[in-house]
Amino acid sequence: MEKVPYLGQTLTRWQVGNSTFLAMPERGARLMNWHLTLGDGSVRDIVYWPELKTLDDFHKVRGGNPILFPFNARTFDRGELGFWNDPAGGRRPMPMHGFARQGAFKITQMNPRGFNAVLVPDAEAQAAYPFNYEFTVAYRFSELGLACEFTLRNFDSLPIPWSAGHHFYFTVPWREGLTRADYAIRIPSTRTLRQDATGQLVTGPALKPEEPLNNKALVDTFHLGLKSNTVMFGPTGAPGHVAVRNGTAASPPPEATFVTWSPDDTAPYYCVEPWMGPPNAPETKIGLHWVQPGQSQSFVIEVAVK
């Protein structure tokens, strides 16, 4: 574990076996990059991070793993984007993907295998989410993987809603000479959804259990009704697949969600995102979780190279 200068700031680097992890815990609890040194000395990027000239708009960088809290993606209030109704019936603003990815975090623990960081809510966060709570992000790094645990503690007198998630940017393709068409993804889903322009969830495309990554029907699709908690993707017939686990239960809750997304066919990354539930959970109630007063609730995901 060491501190590294980066574009006028400082990031932290962890070396665990042949894996290297780079993060800026103070800024959005952001994992930036994970790369693996192979037996022949070459380096494979697992989690993608682009070359930057500045850290302006750091939270908008397409790379790493932005933290989505308290709600995923777009929230709506009666068809209007960017709002939600709190439990008391008050209309509140809510940024895209919530406010943690652009938020400040306080490091509470750092060691050779990871870190814990607690969100420090600013005025924007307090206006959007007016509760007395503590939100912690804890990363644990291993030789061929990582685990990340979100914990929401309720210090308020009323239940607090949430439906959080991750936005991993995975490097694809990672083998020279291959394209997305040479990669396949296996998602054990029995139901797909999409979100319409008013925020409502509508039926998604019919997909097979295994699809090539260049299938455009995968983009912006929410996969629910998971038969198991693990999604795997990689080049057909080759080792080194990426496995992403949503939760710790072998049979996840019916509303546990994986999202597949990419902006276009040429992007050097592909997003496979484990979420607690689909977007707009406060309005649809699908995938909305409640933490009772004086209690805490956790959401754990794991990523590994197989």
C-alpha positions in Angstrom: 0.0 0.0 0.0 1.5 3.3 -1.0 0.5 6.9 -1.9 1.0 7.9 -5.5 0.9 11.5 -7.0 -1.7 11.8 -9.7 -2.6 15.0 -11.7 -2.0 17.2 -8.7 -3.7 14.9 -6.2 -2.8 11.7 -4.4 -4.2 8.3 -4.9 -3.6 5.0 -3.1 -2.1 1.9 -4.7 -2.5 -1.6 -3.2 -0.4 -4.6 -4.4 -2.0 -7.9 -3.6 -0.2 -10.8 -5.2 -0.2 -10.1 -9.0 -3.1 -7.6 -8.7 -2.8 -3.9 -8.4 -5.6 -1.7 -7.2 -5.8 2.1 -7.5 -8.3 4.2 -5.6 -9.2 7.7 -4.4 -11.2 6.8 -1.3 -11.7 10.5 -0.3 -13.4 11.3 -3.6 -16.5 9.2 -4.0 -14.9 6.1 -2.4 -13.9 5.5 -6.0 -12.0 2.4 -7.1 -10.3 3.7 -10.3 -8.3 0.8 -11.7 -7.6 -2.9 -11.1 -4.9 -4.6 -13.3 -3.3 -8.0 -13.2 0.3 -8.9 -14.0 0.3 -12.1 -16.0 2.9 -14.9 -15.9 4.6 -13.6 -19.1 5.0 -10.1 -17.6 2.2 -8.5 -19.6 -0.5 -6.5 -17.8 -4.3 -7.0 -18.2 -6.7 -4.3 -17.1 -9.7 -5.7 -15.3 -11.4 -2.4 -14.3 -10.9 0.3 -16.9 -9.6 3.8 -16.3 -8.9 6.3 -19.1 -5.9 8.5 -19.6 -6.8 11.9 -18.2 -5.3 15.4 -18.4 -7.3 16.8 -15.5 -9.4 15.6 -12.5 -12.1 18.2 -13.3 -15.5 16.5 -13.2 -13.9 13.4 -11.6 -17.2 11.9 -10.8 -18.3 12.0 -14.4 -15.2 10.0 -15.7 -16.3 6.8 -17.5 -14.0 4.4 -15.7 -13.5 2.6 -12.4 -16.4 1.9 -10.2 -18.7 4.9 -9.3 -20.8 4.3 -6.2 -24.5 4.7 -6.8 -26.3 5.8 -3.6 -29.0 6.2 -2.3 -30.7 5.2 -5.5 -29.6 3.9 -8.9 -29.8 5.7 -12.2 -32.8 8.0 -12.8 -35.5 8.8 -10.3 -38.9 10.4 -11.2 -41.7 12.0 -9.4 -44.9 11.6 -11.4 -43.0 11.6 -14.7 -40.6 14.4 -13.9 -36.9 13.4 -13.9 -34.6 14.2 -11.0 -37.0 14.1 -8.1 -38.5 11.6 -5.6 -41.0 11.6 -2.8 -39.6 11.0 0.7 -41.5 8.9 3.2 -43.2 12.0 4.6 -44.5 12.9 1.2 -42.1 15.7 0.5 -40.7 16.2 -3.0 -36.9 16.1 -3.0 -34.3 16.5 -5.7 -32.2 13.5 -6.6 -29.2 13.6 -9.0 -28.6 10.9 -11.5 -27.2 7.9 -9.7 -27.6 9.7 -6.4 -24.9 11.9 -4.7 -22.2 9.5 -3.4 -20.1 9.3 -6.5 -19.5 13.1 -6.4 -19.4 13.2 -2.6 -16.6 13.5 0.0 -15.7 10.5 2.1 -13.7 10.2 5.3 -11.4 7.3 5.5 -12.0 5.3 8.7 -9.7 2.4 8.0 -6.9 1.7 5.6 -4.7 -1.4 5.5 -2.7 -3.5 3.0 -6.0 -5.3 1.9 -8.4 -2.4 1.4 -10.2 0.5 3.1 -13.4 1.7 4.8 -14.7 5.2 4.0 -17.8 7.0 5.4 -19.8 9.5 3.3 -19.7 13.1 4.6 -23.1 14.5 3.3 -22.9 18.1 1.9 -25.8 20.5 1.4 -26.9 18.8 -1.8 -27.0 15.4 -0.1 -28.9 16.7 2.9 -31.5 18.4 0.6 -31.9 15.2 -1.4 -31.9 12.7 1.5 -32.9 14.4 4.8 -32.1 11.6 7.2 -29.8 11.0 10.1 -27.6 8.1 8.8 -24.2 6.8 8.1 -23.2 5.3 4.8 -20.0 3.3 4.6 -18.1 1.8 1.7 -15.7 -1.0 2.5 -13.4 -2.6 -0.1 -11.4 -5.8 0.4 -8.8 -6.7 -2.2 -7.4 -10.2 -2.9 -5.0 -11.8 -5.4 -7.7 -12.4 -8.0 -10.6 -10.4 -6.9 -12.3 -7.8 -4.7 -15.3 -7.5 -2.4 -17.2 -4.3 -1.7 -19.7 -3.9 1.1 -22.1 -1.0 1.5 -23.6 -0.4 5.0 -26.4 2.0 5.8 -26.9 2.7 9.5 -30.2 4.4 10.5 -29.8 6.9 13.4 -33.2 8.4 12.6 -36.6 7.8 14.3 -38.2 6.6 11.1 -37.3 3.9 8.5 -34.9 5.0 5.7 -35.3 3.8 2.1 -32.5 3.0 -0.3 -31.6 1.0 -3.4 -27.9 1.3 -4.2 -25.5 -0.3 -6.7 -22.2 -0.3 -8.6 -21.3 1.0 -12.0 -18.2 -1.1 -12.9 -16.4 -0.2 -16.1 -14.7 -3.5 -17.2 -12.0 -3.5 -19.9 -13.4 -5.3 -23.0 -11.9 -6.7 -25.1 -8.8 -7.6 -23.1 -7.2 -10.0 -25.6 -5.4 -8.6 -28.6 -7.1 -9.3 -31.9 -10.5 -9.9 -30.4 -13.7 -7.8 -30.6 -16.8 -7.8 -28.5 -18.3 -10.3 -30.9 -15.8 -12.8 -29.5 -17.0 -12.3 -25.9 -20.1 -13.8 -24.4 -21.9 -13.0 -21.1 -23.9 -15.5 -19.1 -26.7 -14.0 -17.0 -29.0 -16.4 -15.0 -32.0 -14.0 -15.4 -35.6 -15.0 -15.9 -36.9 -11.5 -16.5 -35.7 -8.3 -18.2 -36.9 -4.7 -17.9 -36.2 -1.3 -19.3 -37.2 2.2 -18.2 -39.4 4.4 -20.2 -39.3 8.2 -20.6 -41.5 8.7 -17.6 -39.5 6.5 -15.3 -41.8 3.5 -15.4 -40.4 0.0 -15.8 -41.5 -1.8 -19.0 -40.9 -5.3 -20.4 -37.3 -5.7 -21.8 -36.0 -7.8 -24.6 -36.1 -11.6 -24.8 -32.6 -12.9 -24.2 -30.9 -16.2 -24.1 -29.0 -17.3 -20.9 -25.8 -16.6 -22.9 -25.4 -13.8 -25.4 -22.5 -12.3 -27.3 -21.4 -8.9 -25.9 -22.0 -7.2 -29.2 -25.8 -7.9 -28.9 -27.3 -4.4 -28.9 -30.3 -5.7 -27.0 -28.2 -6.0 -23.9 -27.6 -2.2 -23.7 -29.6 -0.5 -20.9 -31.3 -3.7 -19.9 -32.1 -4.7 -16.3 -31.9 -8.4 -15.6 -34.0 -9.7 -12.7 -35.4 -13.0 -11.4 -31.8 -14.3 -11.0 -31.5 -18.1 -10.7 -28.1 -17.5 -9.1 -26.1 -14.5 -8.0 -23.2 -14.7 -10.5 -22.8 -13.3 -13.9 -19.7 -14.3 -16.0 -18.3 -12.9 -19.2 -15.2 -13.4 -21.3 -13.9 -14.8 -24.6 -15.5 -18.0 -25.7 -13.5 -21.1 -24.8 -10.7 -19.2 -23.0 -9.8 -18.8 -19.3 -9.7 -15.6 -17.4 -13.4 -14.8 -17.3 -14.7 -12.1 -15.0 -17.3 -13.2 -12.5 -19.5 -10.6 -10.7 -21.6 -11.7 -7.7 -24.7 -9.7 -6.6 -25.1 -10.4 -2.9 -24.1 -13.3 -0.8 -27.2 -15.5 -1.0 -26.9 -18.4 -3.6 -30.5 -17.5 -4.6 -30.8 -13.7 -4.6 -34.0 -11.8 -3.9 -36.3 -11.6 -7.0 -35.7 -7.9 -7.4 -31.9 -8.1 -7.3 -30.6 -6.7 -10.6 -27.7 -6.8 -13.0 -27.5 -4.0 -15.6 -25.6 -4.3 -18.9 -24.6 -1.1 -20.6 -22.2 0.5 -23.1 -22.4 3.9 -24.9 -21.4 2.4 -28.3 -19.6 -0.5 -30.0 -16.2 1.2 -29.9 -15.9 1.9 -26.2 -12.9 0.1 -24.7 -15.1 -1.0 -21.7 -18.3 -2.7 -21.0 -20.4 -2.1 -17.8 -21.8 -5.0 -15.8 -23.5 -3.5 -12.8 -24.8 -5.3 -9.7 -27.7 -3.3 -8.1 -30.0 -3.9 -5.2 -33.0 -3.3 -7.6 -33.9 -1.5 -10.8 -34.0 2.3 -11.2 -36.7 4.6 -9.8 -37.2 2.3 -6.8 -38.8 5.1 -4.6 -41.7 5.4 -7.1 -42.1 1.9 -8.4 -41.3 0.3 -5.0 -39.5 -2.5 -6.9 -36.2 -3.2 -5.3 -36.7 -0.6 -2.6 -35.2 -1.6 0.8 -35.9 -0.1 4.2 -33.6 0.2 7.2 -35.5 0.4 10.4 -34.6 3.0 13.2 -31.5 1.9 15.1 -30.7 -0.8 12.6 -28.2 -1.3 9.8 -28.4 -3.0 6.4 -25.6 -4.2 4.1 -25.2 -4.9 0.4 -22.2 -7.0 -0.7 -20.8 -7.7 -4.1 -17.7 -9.6 -5.3 -15.7 -9.5 -8.5 -13.2 -12.2 -9.4 -11.1 -13.5 -12.3 -11.7 -17.2 -13.0 
